[in-house]
Amino acid sequence: MTAAALDSLHDPHAQLRRLYTSLLEEQHRFDEFKHLLALYPVVQTDEESAEARDVRARLNARINEWVSGEFDGLSAAQVALWRSIVVEERINVALSAWRESN
């Protein structure tokens, strides 16, 4: 494997692109992704519970299967963010300033 190929395996942006593509190509993957995110418990502490770690491990294992093992895994903070966007359908409007200019 070339150095460029190895770099792309560990490039977080490339990994996210593979995840996005995987979710867009197969509806059942998106549905399972959303379901697993919904199982992730929302808590107001900095400590991740054992249940949350288990759900995150299951989610990361499934993502690895979808992208052929080329995904380092989502952190607890990333899972919580994905959950708020996909499950709770919340997105930070301040990040969408482009909407006002269009």
N, C-alpha and C positions, 0 to 999 in steps of 0.2 A: 504494500500500500504506500502511496506517495505521501510526502510530508503535507502537501495541500489537502489531500483526502483526510489525513489524520486530523488536521486543524479543523476541517469542516465538521468532523464527528463531534468535536468538543466545543464548537462555536455555538453559544446559546441562541443566537439569532437563527442559525441554520436548523438547530433542533426545534425551535418554535415553528419555523416554516414547515418542517416535516410533520409536526403535530397538527398544525392548521390544515395542511393538505390532506392528512389522514382523516380528519374530522369532516372535511368538506366532501371527500370522495365517497364516504360510506355513512349514510344516515344512522345506521344502527350503532356505529362507533360514537357519533355525537350523542345519541340517546343514552348510551351507557356512560359516557363521560359526564353528562349532566346528572344522571342518576347517582353516580359515585360522588360527585360534588355535593349533591343534596344530602348524602349520608354523612358528610363531614360536619361534625358538630361545631356550631358557632359558640365561642366562649369569649369572655372579655378579659382573659388573662394572657400573660406572655408564655405560660407553660402549656405545651401541647399534651393533651390527655392520651392515655394508652389507646382509647377507642379512636381518637383522631389519627394517631400514628398508624394504626391498623388500616383505616380507610385510605390514608395517603399512600401507604405501601401497596395496597390493592390497586389504587388508581395508577401509580407509577409503573406497576407491573403490567397493567393492561396497555398503557401508553407504549412501553417498551416492546410489547408484542406487535402493536400497530405499526411502529416505525422500525421494526426489525432490530431492536436492541440498540438503537442509536440515540438514546435519550438519557441524560444524566439524572432526571427526576425533578419533580416540583418540590420546592420547600414548603413548609407550613404556611408561610406568608403568601407564597404564590397560590397555593390551593385556596386560601381564604379569599384572595383577590378574584381568582377565577370563579369561585362560588358566588361572590357578590355580583359579578357581571352576568354569568350564565344562568344561575338558578334564581337569584333575587332580581335579575334584570336591572341592576343599578350600574350606572356609569357616571363618572365624574364629569359634570357638564363643563366645569372650568377647563378640562382638557380638550374640549371641543370648540375652541374659539373660532375655528375655521367656519363653523356653521353660520356665524353672524356675518362673515365677509362674503358668503356666497349668495 
